[in-house]
């Protein structure tokens, strides 16, 4: 089942995944959707990393008014 994740959403990376570059807070912003079921995110550390949607939980949805 696909999650309703959009570019600009604030997300949290699951504790079930371990990868270099994950910010200590595990909170990031969605930058792009390079494949059908994965997303590139960036955290406060500035590193861009890719995760399958099953490892991403939405913290806050981007508002339509916020989309540039």
HUVEN-V897690 format. One record per residue. N is the residue number from 1. PHI is phi in whole degrees, -180 to 180 (none if undefined). Layout:
[[N | PHI] [N | PHI]]
This chain:
[[1 | none] [2 | -83] [3 | -85] [4 | -91] [5 | -98] [6 | -128] [7 | -58] [8 | 100] [9 | -65] [10 | -88] [11 | -131] [12 | -122] [13 | -85] [14 | -58] [15 | -70] [16 | -80] [17 | -118] [18 | -130] [19 | -156] [20 | -60] [21 | 98] [22 | -68] [23 | -63] [24 | -59] [25 | -77] [26 | 65] [27 | -101] [28 | -152] [29 | -115] [30 | -74] [31 | -100] [32 | -159] [33 | -126] [34 | -72] [35 | -133] [36 | -57] [37 | -133] [38 | -131] [39 | -136] [40 | -97] [41 | -129] [42 | -132] [43 | -106] [44 | -63] [45 | -79] [46 | 82] [47 | -85] [48 | -96] [49 | -136] [50 | -110] [51 | -136] [52 | -70] [53 | -59] [54 | -68] [55 | -100] [56 | -119] [57 | -117] [58 | -78] [59 | -94] [60 | -151] [61 | -82] [62 | -73] [63 | -81] [64 | -57] [65 | -68] [66 | -87] [67 | -75] [68 | -90]]
